[in-house]
Amino acid sequence: METKQKLTMQQLMWDIIVDIKWASISTKYFGKSRSWLSQKMNGKDGNGSEVEFSENEKETLRNGLYDLAKRITNCADKI
């Protein structure tokens, strides 16, 4: 039987990872440092222990990305 490997948030969002300024996402939506978000995205904290987003944090990230998408669309519409 195959074991399905759990993907990190970074792996799930690889398509957009380099196009987003994650430090801004971290401070604007979470009130946290860039390193905090980086550790959550990578699934490892500074000590190498596994970490993941709580359900509430996932919702915050999801809503932040929706907000960013809406803002990008609004800017594009003005062109």
DSSP file (Angstrom, degrees, kcal/mol; ACC not computed):
  #  RESIDUE AA STRUCTURE BP1 BP2  ACC     N-H-->O    O-->H-N    N-H-->O    O-->H-N    TCO  KAPPA ALPHA  PHI   PSI    X-CA   Y-CA   Z-CA
    1    1 A M              0   0    0      0, 0.0     2,-0.2     0, 0.0     0, 0.0   0.000 360.0 360.0 360.0 131.6    0.0    0.0    0.0
    2    2 A E        -     0   0    0      1,-0.0     2,-0.6     2,-0.0     0, 0.0  -0.512 360.0-136.8 -77.6 141.9    1.4    3.4   -1.0
    3    3 A T        -     0   0    0     -2,-0.2     2,-0.6     0, 0.0    -1,-0.0  -0.883  16.9-135.5 -97.9 125.0    1.8    6.1    1.6
    4    4 A K        -     0   0    0     -2,-0.6     2,-0.3     1,-0.0    -2,-0.0  -0.702  18.9-134.2 -83.4 121.5    0.6    9.5    0.4
    5    5 A Q        -     0   0    0     -2,-0.6     2,-0.4     1,-0.1    -1,-0.0  -0.576  17.4-123.0 -78.4 133.6    3.1   12.2    1.4
    6    6 A K        -     0   0    0     -2,-0.3     2,-0.2     1,-0.0    -1,-0.1  -0.615  26.6-133.4 -76.5 129.9    1.6   15.3    2.9
    7    7 A L        -     0   0    0     -2,-0.4     2,-0.1     1,-0.1    -1,-0.0  -0.591  13.8-123.3 -85.3 144.6    2.6   18.4    1.0
    8    8 A T     >  -     0   0    0     -2,-0.2     4,-2.1     1,-0.1     5,-0.2  -0.384  28.7-108.4 -75.5 164.0    3.8   21.6    2.7
    9    9 A M  H  > S+     0   0    0     31,-0.5     4,-1.8    32,-0.3    33,-0.1   0.882 122.1  57.2 -59.5 -37.7    2.0   24.8    2.1
   10   10 A Q  H  4 S+     0   0    0     31,-2.2    -1,-0.2     1,-0.2     7,-0.2   0.916 107.0  47.0 -60.3 -44.1    5.0   25.9    0.0
   11   11 A Q  H >4 S+     0   0    0     30,-0.3     3,-1.0     1,-0.2    -1,-0.2   0.876 110.2  53.2 -65.7 -37.6    4.6   22.9   -2.3
   12   12 A L  H 3< S+     0   0    0     -4,-2.1     3,-0.3     1,-0.2    -1,-0.2   0.832 117.5  36.8 -65.3 -31.9    0.9   23.5   -2.6
   13   13 A M  T >X S+     0   0    0     -4,-1.8     3,-1.6    -5,-0.2     4,-1.1   0.083  76.8 123.4-109.4  22.8    1.4   27.1   -3.7
   14   14 A W  T <4  +     0   0    0     -3,-1.0     4,-0.5     1,-0.3     3,-0.4   0.815  65.5  66.1 -55.1 -35.3    4.6   26.6   -5.8
   15   15 A D  T 34 S+     0   0    0     -3,-0.3    -1,-0.3     1,-0.2    -2,-0.1   0.797 117.3  23.7 -59.7 -30.4    3.0   28.1   -8.9
   16   16 A I  T X> S+     0   0    0     -3,-1.6     3,-1.4     1,-0.1     4,-0.6   0.432  91.5 105.6-113.6  -1.9    2.8   31.6   -7.2
   17   17 A I  G >< S+     0   0    0     -4,-1.1     3,-0.6    -3,-0.4     5,-0.2   0.825  84.2  42.6 -55.7 -40.3    5.5   31.4   -4.6
   18   18 A V  G 34 S+     0   0    0     -4,-0.5    -1,-0.3     1,-0.2    -2,-0.1   0.623 109.8  58.5 -83.7 -11.4    8.1   33.6   -6.4
   19   19 A D  G <4 S+     0   0    0     -3,-1.4     2,-0.4     2,-0.0    -1,-0.2   0.472  93.2  78.0 -95.5  -2.5    5.5   36.2   -7.4
   20   20 A I  S << S-     0   0    0     -4,-0.6     2,-1.2    -3,-0.6     3,-0.1  -0.871  75.4-133.7-111.1 139.5    4.3   37.1   -4.0
   21   21 A K    >>  -     0   0    0     -2,-0.4     4,-1.5     1,-0.2     3,-0.7  -0.756  27.1-174.6 -88.7  93.1    6.0   39.3   -1.4
   22   22 A W  H 3> S+     0   0    0     -2,-1.2     4,-2.7     1,-0.3    -1,-0.2   0.757  75.2  63.8 -67.9 -27.6    5.5   37.0    1.5
   23   23 A A  H 3> S+     0   0    0      1,-0.2     4,-2.1     2,-0.2    -1,-0.3   0.903 105.4  47.5 -62.0 -39.0    6.9   39.4    4.1
   24   24 A S  H <> S+     0   0    0     -3,-0.7     4,-2.9     2,-0.2     5,-0.3   0.901 110.9  50.6 -68.1 -40.6    4.0   41.7    3.3
   25   25 A I  H  X>S+     0   0    0     -4,-1.5     4,-2.2     1,-0.2     5,-0.7   0.928 110.7  50.8 -60.1 -45.3    1.5   38.9    3.6
   26   26 A S  I  X>S+     0   0    0     -4,-2.7     6,-2.0     1,-0.2     4,-1.1   0.916 118.4  35.3 -61.7 -46.2    2.9   37.8    6.9
   27   27 A T  I  X5S+     0   0    0     -4,-2.1     4,-0.5     4,-0.3    -2,-0.2   0.907 120.1  47.1 -77.5 -41.0    2.8   41.3    8.5
   28   28 A K  I  <5S+     0   0    0     -4,-2.9    -3,-0.2    -5,-0.2    -2,-0.2   0.918 127.4  21.9 -68.5 -44.3   -0.4   42.5    6.8
   29   29 A Y  I  <5S+     0   0    0     -4,-2.2    -3,-0.2    -5,-0.3    -1,-0.2   0.743 137.6  25.6 -99.8 -26.0   -2.6   39.5    7.5
   30   30 A F  I  <<S-     0   0    0     -4,-1.1    -3,-0.2    -5,-0.7    -2,-0.1   0.653  86.2-132.3-111.1 -21.2   -1.0   37.7   10.4
   31   31 A G     << +     0   0    0     -5,-0.8    -4,-0.3    -4,-0.5     2,-0.2   0.821  69.4 120.0  67.9  30.4    0.9   40.5   12.2
   32   32 A K        -     0   0    0     -6,-2.0    -1,-0.3    -9,-0.1    -2,-0.2  -0.717  67.6 -90.1-122.7 170.5    3.9   38.1   12.3
   33   33 A S     >  -     0   0    0     -2,-0.2     4,-1.7    -3,-0.1     5,-0.2  -0.323  33.7-113.2 -78.4 162.8    7.5   38.2   11.0
   34   34 A R  H  > S+     0   0    0      1,-0.2     4,-2.6     2,-0.2     5,-0.2   0.879 118.1  55.8 -61.1 -38.9    8.6   36.9    7.6
   35   35 A S  H  > S+     0   0    0      1,-0.2     4,-2.5     2,-0.2    -1,-0.2   0.870 102.9  55.4 -65.9 -35.3   10.5   34.1    9.3
   36   36 A W  H  > S+     0   0    0      2,-0.2     4,-2.1     1,-0.2    -1,-0.2   0.949 112.2  42.5 -59.6 -48.6    7.4   32.9   11.1
   37   37 A L  H  X S+     0   0    0     -4,-1.7     4,-3.0     1,-0.2    -2,-0.2   0.900 111.9  54.6 -66.5 -40.0    5.5   32.6    7.8
   38   38 A S  H  X S+     0   0    0     -4,-2.6     4,-2.4     1,-0.2     6,-0.2   0.911 108.8  48.4 -59.5 -43.2    8.5   31.0    6.1
   39   39 A Q  H  X>S+     0   0    0     -4,-2.5     4,-1.3     2,-0.2     5,-1.3   0.916 113.0  47.6 -63.9 -42.8    8.7   28.4    8.8
   40   40 A K  H  <5S+     0   0    0     -4,-2.1   -31,-0.5     2,-0.2    13,-0.2   0.915 112.4  49.8 -63.0 -42.7    5.0   27.6    8.5
   41   41 A M  H  <5S+     0   0    0     -4,-3.0   -31,-2.2     1,-0.2   -30,-0.3   0.895 114.8  43.5 -63.6 -40.3    5.3   27.5    4.7
   42   42 A N  H  <5S-     0   0    0     -4,-2.4    -1,-0.2     2,-0.2    -2,-0.2   0.646 106.8-126.2 -80.7 -15.4    8.2   25.1    4.8
   43   43 A G  T  <5S+     0   0    0     -4,-1.3     8,-1.5     1,-0.2     2,-0.4   0.618  78.6  94.4  80.2  11.9    6.6   23.0    7.5
   44   44 A K  B   < -A   50   0A   0     -5,-1.3     6,-0.2     6,-0.3    -2,-0.2  -1.000  62.5-143.7-137.2 137.2    9.7   23.2    9.8
   45   45 A D    >   -     0   0    0      4,-2.8     3,-2.1    -2,-0.4     6,-0.1  -0.277  45.7 -83.5 -87.0-177.1   10.4   25.7   12.6
   46   46 A G  T 3  S+     0   0    0      1,-0.3    -1,-0.1     2,-0.1    -2,-0.0   0.693 130.8  51.3 -61.7 -20.0   13.9   27.1   13.4
   47   47 A N  T 3  S-     0   0    0      2,-0.1    -1,-0.3     3,-0.0     3,-0.1   0.395 120.6-105.8 -96.6   1.5   14.8   24.0   15.4
   48   48 A G  S <  S+     0   0    0     -3,-2.1     2,-0.2     1,-0.3    -2,-0.1   0.473  74.3 140.2  87.9   2.3   13.8   21.6   12.6
   49   49 A S        -     0   0    0      1,-0.1    -4,-2.8    -5,-0.0    -1,-0.3  -0.501  60.5-100.7 -76.9 148.9   10.6   20.5   14.3
   50   50 A E  B     +A   44   0A   0     -6,-0.2     2,-0.3    -2,-0.2    -6,-0.3  -0.504  46.6 173.1 -72.2 134.6    7.5   20.0   12.1
   51   51 A V        -     0   0    0     -8,-1.5     2,-0.3   -12,-0.2    -3,-0.0  -0.957   5.5-179.8-134.8 154.2    5.0   22.8   12.2
   52   52 A E        -     0   0    0     -2,-0.3     2,-0.2   -44,-0.1   -11,-0.1  -0.968  36.5 -84.0-148.3 167.1    1.9   23.5   10.1
   53   53 A F        -     0   0    0     -2,-0.3     2,-0.1   -13,-0.2    -2,-0.0  -0.472  40.5-128.2 -70.8 138.4   -0.9   26.1    9.8
   54   54 A S     >  -     0   0    0     -2,-0.2     4,-2.5     1,-0.1     5,-0.2  -0.345  32.5-102.3 -72.7 168.2   -3.8   25.8   12.2
   55   55 A E  H  > S+     0   0    0      1,-0.2     4,-2.0     2,-0.2     5,-0.1   0.893 125.8  51.0 -61.4 -38.9   -7.2   25.8   10.6
   56   56 A N  H  > S+     0   0    0      2,-0.2     4,-2.2     1,-0.2    -1,-0.2   0.902 109.9  49.1 -64.7 -41.7   -7.6   29.5   11.6
   57   57 A E  H  > S+     0   0    0      2,-0.2     4,-2.6     1,-0.2    -2,-0.2   0.878 108.7  53.4 -66.3 -37.9   -4.3   30.3   10.1
   58   58 A K  H  X S+     0   0    0     -4,-2.5     4,-2.8     2,-0.2    -1,-0.2   0.913 109.4  49.0 -61.1 -42.2   -5.2   28.5    6.9
   59   59 A E  H  X S+     0   0    0     -4,-2.0     4,-2.7     2,-0.2    -2,-0.2   0.903 110.7  50.2 -64.3 -41.9   -8.4   30.6    6.7
   60   60 A T  H  X S+     0   0    0     -4,-2.2     4,-2.3     2,-0.2    -2,-0.2   0.923 113.1  46.1 -61.7 -45.1   -6.4   33.8    7.3
   61   61 A L  H  X S+     0   0    0     -4,-2.6     4,-2.5     2,-0.2    -2,-0.2   0.927 112.4  50.6 -63.8 -45.5   -4.0   32.9    4.5
   62   62 A R  H  X S+     0   0    0     -4,-2.8     4,-2.2     1,-0.2    -2,-0.2   0.936 112.7  46.0 -57.5 -48.7   -6.8   31.9    2.2
   63   63 A N  H  X S+     0   0    0     -4,-2.7     4,-2.5     1,-0.2    -1,-0.2   0.865 110.7  53.5 -65.8 -36.2   -8.6   35.2    2.8
   64   64 A G  H  X S+     0   0    0     -4,-2.3     4,-2.6     2,-0.2    -1,-0.2   0.909 109.7  47.8 -63.1 -42.3   -5.4   37.2    2.4
   65   65 A L  H  X S+     0   0    0     -4,-2.5     4,-2.5     2,-0.2    -2,-0.2   0.886 111.4  50.4 -67.1 -38.4   -4.8   35.5   -1.0
   66   66 A Y  H  X S+     0   0    0     -4,-2.2     4,-2.3    -5,-0.2    -2,-0.2   0.920 111.3  49.2 -62.3 -43.1   -8.4   36.3   -2.1
   67   67 A D  H  X S+     0   0    0     -4,-2.5     4,-2.4     2,-0.2    -2,-0.2   0.926 111.9  48.0 -61.8 -45.5   -7.9   39.9   -1.0
   68   68 A L  H  X S+     0   0    0     -4,-2.6     4,-2.5     1,-0.2    -1,-0.2   0.906 110.9  51.4 -62.2 -42.2   -4.6   40.1   -3.0
   69   69 A A  H  X S+     0   0    0     -4,-2.5     4,-2.4     1,-0.2    -1,-0.2   0.903 110.5  49.0 -61.4 -41.4   -6.3   38.6   -6.0
   70   70 A K  H  X S+     0   0    0     -4,-2.3     4,-2.5     2,-0.2    -2,-0.2   0.909 111.3  49.2 -65.0 -42.0   -9.1   41.1   -5.8
   71   71 A R  H  X S+     0   0    0     -4,-2.4     4,-2.0     2,-0.2    -2,-0.2   0.889 111.2  49.4 -66.0 -39.0   -6.7   44.0   -5.5
   72   72 A I  H  X S+     0   0    0     -4,-2.5     4,-2.6     2,-0.2    -2,-0.2   0.922 111.5  49.5 -64.5 -44.3   -4.6   42.7   -8.5
   73   73 A T  H  X S+     0   0    0     -4,-2.4     4,-2.4     1,-0.2    -2,-0.2   0.916 109.4  51.7 -60.5 -44.1   -7.8   42.4  -10.6
   74   74 A N  H  X S+     0   0    0     -4,-2.5     4,-0.9     1,-0.2    -1,-0.2   0.901 111.5  47.3 -60.6 -41.4   -8.9   45.9   -9.6
   75   75 A C  H >< S+     0   0    0     -4,-2.0     3,-0.7     1,-0.2     4,-0.5   0.921 111.5  50.2 -65.1 -44.0   -5.5   47.3  -10.7
   76   76 A A  H >< S+     0   0    0     -4,-2.6     3,-1.3     1,-0.2    -2,-0.2   0.882 106.0  56.6 -62.2 -38.3   -5.7   45.4  -14.0
   77   77 A D  H 3< S+     0   0    0     -4,-2.4    -1,-0.2     1,-0.3    -2,-0.2   0.759 101.0  58.6 -65.2 -24.4   -9.2   46.7  -14.7
   78   78 A K  T <<        0   0    0     -4,-0.9    -1,-0.3    -3,-0.7    -2,-0.2   0.602 360.0 360.0 -81.0 -11.3   -7.9   50.3  -14.4
   79   79 A I    <         0   0    0     -3,-1.3    -1,-0.2    -4,-0.5    -2,-0.1   0.474 360.0 360.0 -77.7 360.0   -5.4   49.8  -17.2
